[in-house]
Amino acid sequence: MAQITKETIIGDVLDLDETTAPFFLEMGMHCLGCPSSRGETIEQACAVHEVDPDELVEKLNAHLANK
């Protein structure tokens, strides 16, 4: 399974596994389908939404590891 980092593009995460979408919605990122959000890194999106990118990366990797 791929390792998610702060530099990973959100679109790549969603393409890898659609079940990661709730983690982005939880942080307030409700426009997952728009081109700009899919092209942002996790770190960029977290900065805009004032979320800790390390915490989100940890949640995503734990979720993917448990699949």
CHARMM internal coordinates of N, CA and C (Angstrom, degrees):
IC EDIT
DIST 1 N 1 CA 1.4476
DIST 1 CA 1 C 1.5345
ANGL 1 N 1 CA 1 C 108.63
DIST 1 C 2 N 1.2762
ANGL 1 CA 1 C 2 N 115.92
DIHE 1 N 1 CA 1 C 2 N 142.34
DIST 2 N 2 CA 1.4609
ANGL 1 C 2 N 2 CA 121.61
DIHE 1 CA 1 C 2 N 2 CA -179.54
DIST 2 CA 2 C 1.5231
ANGL 2 N 2 CA 2 C 110.41
DIHE 1 C 2 N 2 CA 2 C -67.85
DIST 2 C 3 N 1.3172
ANGL 2 CA 2 C 3 N 115.44
DIHE 2 N 2 CA 2 C 3 N 145.88
DIST 3 N 3 CA 1.4583
ANGL 2 C 3 N 3 CA 121.59
DIHE 2 CA 2 C 3 N 3 CA 176.45
DIST 3 CA 3 C 1.5205
ANGL 3 N 3 CA 3 C 108.32
DIHE 2 C 3 N 3 CA 3 C -91.96
DIST 3 C 4 N 1.3122
ANGL 3 CA 3 C 4 N 117.37
DIHE 3 N 3 CA 3 C 4 N 125.21
DIST 4 N 4 CA 1.4540
ANGL 3 C 4 N 4 CA 122.85
DIHE 3 CA 3 C 4 N 4 CA 178.31
DIST 4 CA 4 C 1.5216
ANGL 4 N 4 CA 4 C 108.65
DIHE 3 C 4 N 4 CA 4 C -84.61
DIST 4 C 5 N 1.3286
ANGL 4 CA 4 C 5 N 117.10
DIHE 4 N 4 CA 4 C 5 N 137.88
DIST 5 N 5 CA 1.4660
ANGL 4 C 5 N 5 CA 122.70
DIHE 4 CA 4 C 5 N 5 CA 176.03
DIST 5 CA 5 C 1.5208
ANGL 5 N 5 CA 5 C 108.56
DIHE 4 C 5 N 5 CA 5 C -128.75
DIST 5 C 6 N 1.3257
ANGL 5 CA 5 C 6 N 116.20
DIHE 5 N 5 CA 5 C 6 N 174.46
DIST 6 N 6 CA 1.4664
ANGL 5 C 6 N 6 CA 120.65
DIHE 5 CA 5 C 6 N 6 CA 177.12
DIST 6 CA 6 C 1.5205
ANGL 6 N 6 CA 6 C 111.50
DIHE 5 C 6 N 6 CA 6 C -63.60
DIST 6 C 7 N 1.3218
ANGL 6 CA 6 C 7 N 117.34
DIHE 6 N 6 CA 6 C 7 N -22.97
DIST 7 N 7 CA 1.4593
ANGL 6 C 7 N 7 CA 121.82
DIHE 6 CA 6 C 7 N 7 CA -178.76
DIST 7 CA 7 C 1.5290
ANGL 7 N 7 CA 7 C 113.11
DIHE 6 C 7 N 7 CA 7 C -88.87
DIST 7 C 8 N 1.3300
ANGL 7 CA 7 C 8 N 116.77
DIHE 7 N 7 CA 7 C 8 N -3.63
DIST 8 N 8 CA 1.4603
ANGL 7 C 8 N 8 CA 120.53
DIHE 7 CA 7 C 8 N 8 CA -179.79
DIST 8 CA 8 C 1.5301
ANGL 8 N 8 CA 8 C 109.48
DIHE 7 C 8 N 8 CA 8 C -69.44
DIST 8 C 9 N 1.3184
ANGL 8 CA 8 C 9 N 115.82
DIHE 8 N 8 CA 8 C 9 N 136.88
DIST 9 N 9 CA 1.4588
ANGL 8 C 9 N 9 CA 122.32
DIHE 8 CA 8 C 9 N 9 CA 178.28
DIST 9 CA 9 C 1.5355
ANGL 9 N 9 CA 9 C 109.17
DIHE 8 C 9 N 9 CA 9 C -74.62
DIST 9 C 10 N 1.3174
ANGL 9 CA 9 C 10 N 116.36
DIHE 9 N 9 CA 9 C 10 N 134.45
DIST 10 N 10 CA 1.4607
ANGL 9 C 10 N 10 CA 121.14
DIHE 9 CA 9 C 10 N 10 CA -177.28
DIST 10 CA 10 C 1.5246
ANGL 10 N 10 CA 10 C 111.46
DIHE 9 C 10 N 10 CA 10 C -57.63
DIST 10 C 11 N 1.3102
ANGL 10 CA 10 C 11 N 117.56
DIHE 10 N 10 CA 10 C 11 N -41.99
DIST 11 N 11 CA 1.4635
ANGL 10 C 11 N 11 CA 120.59
DIHE 10 CA 10 C 11 N 11 CA 178.18
DIST 11 CA 11 C 1.5133
ANGL 11 N 11 CA 11 C 111.94
DIHE 10 C 11 N 11 CA 11 C -58.13
DIST 11 C 12 N 1.3311
ANGL 11 CA 11 C 12 N 116.80
DIHE 11 N 11 CA 11 C 12 N -37.09
DIST 12 N 12 CA 1.4667
ANGL 11 C 12 N 12 CA 120.14
DIHE 11 CA 11 C 12 N 12 CA 178.47
DIST 12 CA 12 C 1.5259
ANGL 12 N 12 CA 12 C 111.23
DIHE 11 C 12 N 12 CA 12 C -66.63
DIST 12 C 13 N 1.3311
ANGL 12 CA 12 C 13 N 116.53
DIHE 12 N 12 CA 12 C 13 N -38.32
DIST 13 N 13 CA 1.4711
ANGL 12 C 13 N 13 CA 120.21
DIHE 12 CA 12 C 13 N 13 CA 178.25
DIST 13 CA 13 C 1.5198
ANGL 13 N 13 CA 13 C 109.61
DIHE 12 C 13 N 13 CA 13 C -64.07
DIST 13 C 14 N 1.3303
ANGL 13 CA 13 C 14 N 116.39
DIHE 13 N 13 CA 13 C 14 N -46.44
DIST 14 N 14 CA 1.4609
ANGL 13 C 14 N 14 CA 120.79
DIHE 13 CA 13 C 14 N 14 CA -178.78
DIST 14 CA 14 C 1.5266
ANGL 14 N 14 CA 14 C 111.76
DIHE 13 C 14 N 14 CA 14 C -65.59
DIST 14 C 15 N 1.3349
ANGL 14 CA 14 C 15 N 116.45
DIHE 14 N 14 CA 14 C 15 N -37.06
DIST 15 N 15 CA 1.4643
ANGL 14 C 15 N 15 CA 119.86
DIHE 14 CA 14 C 15 N 15 CA 177.41
DIST 15 CA 15 C 1.5278
ANGL 15 N 15 CA 15 C 111.38
DIHE 14 C 15 N 15 CA 15 C -67.99
DIST 15 C 16 N 1.3210
ANGL 15 CA 15 C 16 N 116.08
DIHE 15 N 15 CA 15 C 16 N -34.24
DIST 16 N 16 CA 1.4595
ANGL 15 C 16 N 16 CA 121.41
DIHE 15 CA 15 C 16 N 16 CA 179.10
DIST 16 CA 16 C 1.5315
ANGL 16 N 16 CA 16 C 110.82
DIHE 15 C 16 N 16 CA 16 C -66.66
DIST 16 C 17 N 1.3424
ANGL 16 CA 16 C 17 N 115.16
DIHE 16 N 16 CA 16 C 17 N -42.65
DIST 17 N 17 CA 1.4635
ANGL 16 C 17 N 17 CA 119.23
DIHE 16 CA 16 C 17 N 17 CA -177.03
DIST 17 CA 17 C 1.5305
ANGL 17 N 17 CA 17 C 109.40
DIHE 16 C 17 N 17 CA 17 C -158.51
DIST 17 C 18 N 1.3225
ANGL 17 CA 17 C 18 N 115.99
DIHE 17 N 17 CA 17 C 18 N 110.27
DIST 18 N 18 CA 1.4666
ANGL 17 C 18 N 18 CA 121.42
DIHE 17 CA 17 C 18 N 18 CA -178.32
DIST 18 CA 18 C 1.5289
ANGL 18 N 18 CA 18 C 112.78
DIHE 17 C 18 N 18 CA 18 C -62.17
DIST 18 C 19 N 1.3332
ANGL 18 CA 18 C 19 N 116.99
DIHE 18 N 18 CA 18 C 19 N -23.41
DIST 19 N 19 CA 1.4616
ANGL 18 C 19 N 19 CA 119.12
DIHE 18 CA 18 C 19 N 19 CA -177.43
DIST 19 CA 19 C 1.5250
ANGL 19 N 19 CA 19 C 112.77
DIHE 18 C 19 N 19 CA 19 C -72.40
DIST 19 C 20 N 1.3290
ANGL 19 CA 19 C 20 N 117.38
DIHE 19 N 19 CA 19 C 20 N -0.46
DIST 20 N 20 CA 1.4676
ANGL 19 C 20 N 20 CA 120.51
DIHE 19 CA 19 C 20 N 20 CA 175.42
DIST 20 CA 20 C 1.5320
ANGL 20 N 20 CA 20 C 111.19
DIHE 19 C 20 N 20 CA 20 C -83.49
DIST 20 C 21 N 1.3272
ANGL 20 CA 20 C 21 N 118.34
DIHE 20 N 20 CA 20 C 21 N -13.16
DIST 21 N 21 CA 1.4725
ANGL 20 C 21 N 21 CA 121.98
DIHE 20 CA 20 C 21 N 21 CA -177.12
DIST 21 CA 21 C 1.5281
ANGL 21 N 21 CA 21 C 113.02
DIHE 20 C 21 N 21 CA 21 C -52.76
DIST 21 C 22 N 1.3369
ANGL 21 CA 21 C 22 N 120.56
DIHE 21 N 21 CA 21 C 22 N -43.11
DIST 22 N 22 CA 1.4668
ANGL 21 C 22 N 22 CA 119.40
DIHE 21 CA 21 C 22 N 22 CA -179.18
DIST 22 CA 22 C 1.5322
ANGL 22 N 22 CA 22 C 113.94
DIHE 21 C 22 N 22 CA 22 C -57.87
DIST 22 C 23 N 1.3127
ANGL 22 CA 22 C 23 N 118.01
DIHE 22 N 22 CA 22 C 23 N -28.41
DIST 23 N 23 CA 1.4609
ANGL 22 C 23 N 23 CA 120.16
DIHE 22 CA 22 C 23 N 23 CA 179.43
DIST 23 CA 23 C 1.5340
ANGL 23 N 23 CA 23 C 110.85
DIHE 22 C 23 N 23 CA 23 C -67.68
DIST 23 C 24 N 1.3213
ANGL 23 CA 23 C 24 N 116.07
DIHE 23 N 23 CA 23 C 24 N -35.60
DIST 24 N 24 CA 1.4684
ANGL 23 C 24 N 24 CA 120.52
DIHE 23 CA 23 C 24 N 24 CA 177.22
DIST 24 CA 24 C 1.5280
ANGL 24 N 24 CA 24 C 110.39
DIHE 23 C 24 N 24 CA 24 C -74.98
DIST 24 C 25 N 1.3113
ANGL 24 CA 24 C 25 N 116.60
DIHE 24 N 24 CA 24 C 25 N -38.93
DIST 25 N 25 CA 1.4650
ANGL 24 C 25 N 25 CA 120.21
DIHE 24 CA 24 C 25 N 25 CA 177.98
DIST 25 CA 25 C 1.5251
ANGL 25 N 25 CA 25 C 110.32
DIHE 24 C 25 N 25 CA 25 C -63.74
DIST 25 C 26 N 1.3262
ANGL 25 CA 25 C 26 N 116.41
DIHE 25 N 25 CA 25 C 26 N -39.50
DIST 26 N 26 CA 1.4598
ANGL 25 C 26 N 26 CA 122.27
DIHE 25 CA 25 C 26 N 26 CA 179.83
DIST 26 CA 26 C 1.5282
ANGL 26 N 26 CA 26 C 111.74
DIHE 25 C 26 N 26 CA 26 C -59.69
DIST 26 C 27 N 1.3272
ANGL 26 CA 26 C 27 N 116.93
DIHE 26 N 26 CA 26 C 27 N -33.33
DIST 27 N 27 CA 1.4683
ANGL 26 C 27 N 27 CA 120.21
DIHE 26 CA 26 C 27 N 27 CA -178.88
DIST 27 CA 27 C 1.5193
ANGL 27 N 27 CA 27 C 112.25
DIHE 26 C 27 N 27 CA 27 C -85.21
DIST 27 C 28 N 1.3397
ANGL 27 CA 27 C 28 N 117.25
DIHE 27 N 27 CA 27 C 28 N -0.14
DIST 28 N 28 CA 1.4549
ANGL 27 C 28 N 28 CA 120.66
DIHE 27 CA 27 C 28 N 28 CA 177.61
DIST 28 CA 28 C 1.5076
ANGL 28 N 28 CA 28 C 114.43
DIHE 27 C 28 N 28 CA 28 C 100.33
DIST 28 C 29 N 1.3152
ANGL 28 CA 28 C 29 N 117.16
DIHE 28 N 28 CA 28 C 29 N 7.77
DIST 29 N 29 CA 1.4589
ANGL 28 C 29 N 29 CA 121.18
DIHE 28 CA 28 C 29 N 29 CA -179.41
DIST 29 CA 29 C 1.5173
ANGL 29 N 29 CA 29 C 108.45
DIHE 28 C 29 N 29 CA 29 C -93.74
DIST 29 C 30 N 1.3388
ANGL 29 CA 29 C 30 N 116.06
DIHE 29 N 29 CA 29 C 30 N 88.89
DIST 30 N 30 CA 1.4608
ANGL 29 C 30 N 30 CA 121.24
DIHE 29 CA 29 C 30 N 30 CA -172.45
DIST 30 CA 30 C 1.5259
ANGL 30 N 30 CA 30 C 114.11
DIHE 29 C 30 N 30 CA 30 C -94.53
DIST 30 C 31 N 1.3094
ANGL 30 CA 30 C 31 N 118.47
DIHE 30 N 30 CA 30 C 31 N -3.59
DIST 31 N 31 CA 1.4729
ANGL 30 C 31 N 31 CA 120.33
DIHE 30 CA 30 C 31 N 31 CA -178.07
DIST 31 CA 31 C 1.5299
ANGL 31 N 31 CA 31 C 110.18
DIHE 30 C 31 N 31 CA 31 C -109.46
DIST 31 C 32 N 1.3064
ANGL 31 CA 31 C 32 N 116.89
DIHE 31 N 31 CA 31 C 32 N 54.28
DIST 32 N 32 CA 1.4648
ANGL 31 C 32 N 32 CA 121.52
DIHE 31 CA 31 C 32 N 32 CA -175.58
DIST 32 CA 32 C 1.5226
ANGL 32 N 32 CA 32 C 114.05
DIHE 31 C 32 N 32 CA 32 C -62.46
DIST 32 C 33 N 1.3090
ANGL 32 CA 32 C 33 N 117.17
DIHE 32 N 32 CA 32 C 33 N -23.47
DIST 33 N 33 CA 1.4562
ANGL 32 C 33 N 33 CA 119.87
DIHE 32 CA 32 C 33 N 33 CA -178.01
DIST 33 CA 33 C 1.5166
ANGL 33 N 33 CA 33 C 114.54
DIHE 32 C 33 N 33 CA 33 C -86.09
DIST 33 C 34 N 1.3296
ANGL 33 CA 33 C 34 N 118.42
DIHE 33 N 33 CA 33 C 34 N -12.44
DIST 34 N 34 CA 1.4583
ANGL 33 C 34 N 34 CA 118.77
DIHE 33 CA 33 C 34 N 34 CA -177.04
DIST 34 CA 34 C 1.5305
ANGL 34 N 34 CA 34 C 110.24
DIHE 33 C 34 N 34 CA 34 C -74.09
DIST 34 C 35 N 1.3203
ANGL 34 CA 34 C 35 N 116.77
DIHE 34 N 34 CA 34 C 35 N 144.93
DIST 35 N 35 CA 1.4715
ANGL 34 C 35 N 35 CA 120.65
DIHE 34 CA 34 C 35 N 35 CA -174.94
DIST 35 CA 35 C 1.5304
ANGL 35 N 35 CA 35 C 114.40
DIHE 34 C 35 N 35 CA 35 C -56.50
DIST 35 C 36 N 1.3200
ANGL 35 CA 35 C 36 N 117.15
DIHE 35 N 35 CA 35 C 36 N -38.58
DIST 36 N 36 CA 1.4649
ANGL 35 C 36 N 36 CA 117.50
DIHE 35 CA 35 C 36 N 36 CA -177.00
DIST 36 CA 36 C 1.5227
ANGL 36 N 36 CA 36 C 111.74
DIHE 35 C 36 N 36 CA 36 C -69.56
DIST 36 C 37 N 1.3237
ANGL 36 CA 36 C 37 N 117.67
DIHE 36 N 36 CA 36 C 37 N -37.95
DIST 37 N 37 CA 1.4679
ANGL 36 C 37 N 37 CA 118.54
DIHE 36 CA 36 C 37 N 37 CA -179.70
DIST 37 CA 37 C 1.5194
ANGL 37 N 37 CA 37 C 111.08
DIHE 36 C 37 N 37 CA 37 C -69.16
DIST 37 C 38 N 1.3168
ANGL 37 CA 37 C 38 N 117.19
DIHE 37 N 37 CA 37 C 38 N -36.44
DIST 38 N 38 CA 1.4639
ANGL 37 C 38 N 38 CA 119.95
DIHE 37 CA 37 C 38 N 38 CA 178.98
DIST 38 CA 38 C 1.5249
ANGL 38 N 38 CA 38 C 111.84
DIHE 37 C 38 N 38 CA 38 C -68.71
DIST 38 C 39 N 1.3334
ANGL 38 CA 38 C 39 N 117.13
DIHE 38 N 38 CA 38 C 39 N -20.81
DIST 39 N 39 CA 1.4596
ANGL 38 C 39 N 39 CA 120.64
DIHE 38 CA 38 C 39 N 39 CA -178.89
DIST 39 CA 39 C 1.5125
ANGL 39 N 39 CA 39 C 114.47
DIHE 38 C 39 N 39 CA 39 C -96.62
DIST 39 C 40 N 1.3287
ANGL 39 CA 39 C 40 N 116.89
DIHE 39 N 39 CA 39 C 40 N -2.89
DIST 40 N 40 CA 1.4632
ANGL 39 C 40 N 40 CA 120.77
DIHE 39 CA 39 C 40 N 40 CA 179.81
DIST 40 CA 40 C 1.5200
ANGL 40 N 40 CA 40 C 110.62
DIHE 39 C 40 N 40 CA 40 C -82.73
DIST 40 C 41 N 1.3245
ANGL 40 CA 40 C 41 N 114.90
DIHE 40 N 40 CA 40 C 41 N 153.92
DIST 41 N 41 CA 1.4568
ANGL 40 C 41 N 41 CA 118.89
DIHE 40 CA 40 C 41 N 41 CA 170.93
DIST 41 CA 41 C 1.5285
ANGL 41 N 41 CA 41 C 108.02
DIHE 40 C 41 N 41 CA 41 C -80.24
DIST 41 C 42 N 1.2954
ANGL 41 CA 41 C 42 N 115.77
DIHE 41 N 41 CA 41 C 42 N 163.02
DIST 42 N 42 CA 1.4620
ANGL 41 C 42 N 42 CA 120.26
DIHE 41 CA 41 C 42 N 42 CA 176.00
DIST 42 CA 42 C 1.5213
ANGL 42 N 42 CA 42 C 109.55
DIHE 41 C 42 N 42 CA 42 C -59.08
DIST 42 C 43 N 1.3137
ANGL 42 CA 42 C 43 N 117.13
DIHE 42 N 42 CA 42 C 43 N -41.38
DIST 43 N 43 CA 1.4682
ANGL 42 C 43 N 43 CA 120.90
DIHE 42 CA 42 C 43 N 43 CA -179.12
DIST 43 CA 43 C 1.5267
ANGL 43 N 43 CA 43 C 111.34
DIHE 42 C 43 N 43 CA 43 C -62.89
DIST 43 C 44 N 1.3284
ANGL 43 CA 43 C 44 N 117.78
DIHE 43 N 43 CA 43 C 44 N -41.86
DIST 44 N 44 CA 1.4694
ANGL 43 C 44 N 44 CA 120.99
DIHE 43 CA 43 C 44 N 44 CA 179.35
DIST 44 CA 44 C 1.5300
ANGL 44 N 44 CA 44 C 110.59
DIHE 43 C 44 N 44 CA 44 C -64.04
DIST 44 C 45 N 1.3060
ANGL 44 CA 44 C 45 N 117.20
DIHE 44 N 44 CA 44 C 45 N -45.75
DIST 45 N 45 CA 1.4627
ANGL 44 C 45 N 45 CA 120.91
DIHE 44 CA 44 C 45 N 45 CA -179.86
DIST 45 CA 45 C 1.5213
ANGL 45 N 45 CA 45 C 111.38
DIHE 44 C 45 N 45 CA 45 C -63.73
DIST 45 C 46 N 1.3024
ANGL 45 CA 45 C 46 N 116.46
DIHE 45 N 45 CA 45 C 46 N -40.70
DIST 46 N 46 CA 1.4664
ANGL 45 C 46 N 46 CA 120.39
DIHE 45 CA 45 C 46 N 46 CA 179.57
DIST 46 CA 46 C 1.5271
ANGL 46 N 46 CA 46 C 111.32
DIHE 45 C 46 N 46 CA 46 C -64.84
DIST 46 C 47 N 1.3089
ANGL 46 CA 46 C 47 N 116.99
DIHE 46 N 46 CA 46 C 47 N -36.67
DIST 47 N 47 CA 1.4655
ANGL 46 C 47 N 47 CA 120.43
DIHE 46 CA 46 C 47 N 47 CA 178.34
DIST 47 CA 47 C 1.5242
ANGL 47 N 47 CA 47 C 110.39
DIHE 46 C 47 N 47 CA 47 C -63.12
DIST 47 C 48 N 1.3219
ANGL 47 CA 47 C 48 N 117.03
DIHE 47 N 47 CA 47 C 48 N -43.19
DIST 48 N 48 CA 1.4653
ANGL 47 C 48 N 48 CA 121.88
DIHE 47 CA 47 C 48 N 48 CA -179.90
DIST 48 CA 48 C 1.5310
ANGL 48 N 48 CA 48 C 110.77
DIHE 47 C 48 N 48 CA 48 C -65.57
DIST 48 C 49 N 1.3244
ANGL 48 CA 48 C 49 N 116.42
DIHE 48 N 48 CA 48 C 49 N -38.90
DIST 49 N 49 CA 1.4625
ANGL 48 C 49 N 49 CA 120.90
DIHE 48 CA 48 C 49 N 49 CA -174.91
DIST 49 CA 49 C 1.5262
ANGL 49 N 49 CA 49 C 113.01
DIHE 48 C 49 N 49 CA 49 C -97.66
DIST 49 C 50 N 1.3396
ANGL 49 CA 49 C 50 N 116.68
DIHE 49 N 49 CA 49 C 50 N 8.50
DIST 50 N 50 CA 1.4642
ANGL 49 C 50 N 50 CA 123.19
DIHE 49 CA 49 C 50 N 50 CA 177.94
DIST 50 CA 50 C 1.5315
ANGL 50 N 50 CA 50 C 112.54
DIHE 49 C 50 N 50 CA 50 C 52.86
DIST 50 C 51 N 1.3262
ANGL 50 CA 50 C 51 N 113.97
DIHE 50 N 50 CA 50 C 51 N 50.62
DIST 51 N 51 CA 1.4632
ANGL 50 C 51 N 51 CA 122.15
DIHE 50 CA 50 C 51 N 51 CA 179.24
DIST 51 CA 51 C 1.5205
ANGL 51 N 51 CA 51 C 108.05
DIHE 50 C 51 N 51 CA 51 C -119.71
DIST 51 C 52 N 1.3203
ANGL 51 CA 51 C 52 N 116.76
DIHE 51 N 51 CA 51 C 52 N 145.88
DIST 52 N 52 CA 1.4613
ANGL 51 C 52 N 52 CA 121.83
DIHE 51 CA 51 C 52 N 52 CA 178.41
DIST 52 CA 52 C 1.5334
ANGL 52 N 52 CA 52 C 109.01
DIHE 51 C 52 N 52 CA 52 C -72.21
DIST 52 C 53 N 1.3383
ANGL 52 CA 52 C 53 N 117.90
DIHE 52 N 52 CA 52 C 53 N 113.87
DIST 53 N 53 CA 1.4706
ANGL 52 C 53 N 53 CA 119.39
DIHE 52 CA 52 C 53 N 53 CA -177.76
DIST 53 CA 53 C 1.5243
ANGL 53 N 53 CA 53 C 113.04
DIHE 52 C 53 N 53 CA 53 C -64.30
DIST 53 C 54 N 1.3199
ANGL 53 CA 53 C 54 N 117.18
DIHE 53 N 53 CA 53 C 54 N -33.30
DIST 54 N 54 CA 1.4654
ANGL 53 C 54 N 54 CA 119.51
DIHE 53 CA 53 C 54 N 54 CA 179.88
DIST 54 CA 54 C 1.5242
ANGL 54 N 54 CA 54 C 110.87
DIHE 53 C 54 N 54 CA 54 C -64.84
DIST 54 C 55 N 1.3242
ANGL 54 CA 54 C 55 N 116.52
DIHE 54 N 54 CA 54 C 55 N -38.32
DIST 55 N 55 CA 1.4635
ANGL 54 C 55 N 55 CA 120.65
DIHE 54 CA 54 C 55 N 55 CA 178.87
DIST 55 CA 55 C 1.5267
ANGL 55 N 55 CA 55 C 110.70
DIHE 54 C 55 N 55 CA 55 C -65.86
DIST 55 C 56 N 1.3273
ANGL 55 CA 55 C 56 N 116.78
DIHE 55 N 55 CA 55 C 56 N -42.92
DIST 56 N 56 CA 1.4644
ANGL 55 C 56 N 56 CA 120.23
DIHE 55 CA 55 C 56 N 56 CA 179.21
DIST 56 CA 56 C 1.5269
ANGL 56 N 56 CA 56 C 110.88
DIHE 55 C 56 N 56 CA 56 C -65.49
DIST 56 C 57 N 1.3143
ANGL 56 CA 56 C 57 N 117.54
DIHE 56 N 56 CA 56 C 57 N -43.83
DIST 57 N 57 CA 1.4722
ANGL 56 C 57 N 57 CA 121.41
DIHE 56 CA 56 C 57 N 57 CA 179.00
DIST 57 CA 57 C 1.5283
ANGL 57 N 57 CA 57 C 110.00
DIHE 56 C 57 N 57 CA 57 C -60.27
DIST 57 C 58 N 1.3218
ANGL 57 CA 57 C 58 N 116.12
DIHE 57 N 57 CA 57 C 58 N -41.75
DIST 58 N 58 CA 1.4637
ANGL 57 C 58 N 58 CA 120.04
DIHE 57 CA 57 C 58 N 58 CA 179.32
DIST 58 CA 58 C 1.5293
ANGL 58 N 58 CA 58 C 110.69
DIHE 57 C 58 N 58 CA 58 C -62.66
DIST 58 C 59 N 1.3280
ANGL 58 CA 58 C 59 N 117.21
DIHE 58 N 58 CA 58 C 59 N -44.46
DIST 59 N 59 CA 1.4677
ANGL 58 C 59 N 59 CA 121.24
DIHE 58 CA 58 C 59 N 59 CA 179.01
DIST 59 CA 59 C 1.5281
ANGL 59 N 59 CA 59 C 110.90
DIHE 58 C 59 N 59 CA 59 C -62.26
DIST 59 C 60 N 1.3333
ANGL 59 CA 59 C 60 N 116.24
DIHE 59 N 59 CA 59 C 60 N -44.58
DIST 60 N 60 CA 1.4626
ANGL 59 C 60 N 60 CA 119.73
DIHE 59 CA 59 C 60 N 60 CA -178.70
DIST 60 CA 60 C 1.5231
ANGL 60 N 60 CA 60 C 111.48
DIHE 59 C 60 N 60 CA 60 C -63.93
DIST 60 C 61 N 1.3221
ANGL 60 CA 60 C 61 N 117.51
DIHE 60 N 60 CA 60 C 61 N -44.87
DIST 61 N 61 CA 1.4624
ANGL 60 C 61 N 61 CA 120.47
DIHE 60 CA 60 C 61 N 61 CA -179.45
DIST 61 CA 61 C 1.5295
ANGL 61 N 61 CA 61 C 111.39
DIHE 60 C 61 N 61 CA 61 C -65.90
DIST 61 C 62 N 1.3351
ANGL 61 CA 61 C 62 N 116.84
DIHE 61 N 61 CA 61 C 62 N -37.73
DIST 62 N 62 CA 1.4651
ANGL 61 C 62 N 62 CA 119.66
DIHE 61 CA 61 C 62 N 62 CA 177.92
DIST 62 CA 62 C 1.5363
ANGL 62 N 62 CA 62 C 110.12
DIHE 61 C 62 N 62 CA 62 C -65.91
DIST 62 C 63 N 1.3080
ANGL 62 CA 62 C 63 N 116.36
DIHE 62 N 62 CA 62 C 63 N -41.81
DIST 63 N 63 CA 1.4592
ANGL 62 C 63 N 63 CA 120.83
DIHE 62 CA 62 C 63 N 63 CA 178.22
DIST 63 CA 63 C 1.5259
ANGL 63 N 63 CA 63 C 110.96
DIHE 62 C 63 N 63 CA 63 C -60.68
DIST 63 C 64 N 1.3163
ANGL 63 CA 63 C 64 N 116.69
DIHE 63 N 63 CA 63 C 64 N -47.30
DIST 64 N 64 CA 1.4550
ANGL 63 C 64 N 64 CA 120.72
DIHE 63 CA 63 C 64 N 64 CA -178.82
DIST 64 CA 64 C 1.5283
ANGL 64 N 64 CA 64 C 112.34
DIHE 63 C 64 N 64 CA 64 C -67.42
DIST 64 C 65 N 1.3225
ANGL 64 CA 64 C 65 N 116.49
DIHE 64 N 64 CA 64 C 65 N -33.75
DIST 65 N 65 CA 1.4621
ANGL 64 C 65 N 65 CA 119.93
DIHE 64 CA 64 C 65 N 65 CA 179.66
DIST 65 CA 65 C 1.5250
ANGL 65 N 65 CA 65 C 112.18
DIHE 64 C 65 N 65 CA 65 C -69.21
DIST 65 C 66 N 1.3310
ANGL 65 CA 65 C 66 N 115.90
DIHE 65 N 65 CA 65 C 66 N -26.16
DIST 66 N 66 CA 1.4707
ANGL 65 C 66 N 66 CA 120.58
DIHE 65 CA 65 C 66 N 66 CA -178.25
DIST 66 CA 66 C 1.5165
ANGL 66 N 66 CA 66 C 113.22
DIHE 65 C 66 N 66 CA 66 C -89.47
DIST 66 C 67 N 1.3161
ANGL 66 CA 66 C 67 N 117.36
DIHE 66 N 66 CA 66 C 67 N 7.42
DIST 67 N 67 CA 1.4717
ANGL 66 C 67 N 67 CA 119.90
DIHE 66 CA 66 C 67 N 67 CA -179.04
DIST 67 CA 67 C 1.5160
ANGL 67 N 67 CA 67 C 110.12
DIHE 66 C 67 N 67 CA 67 C -90.25
END
COOR INIT
IC SEED 1 N 1 CA 1 C
IC BUILD
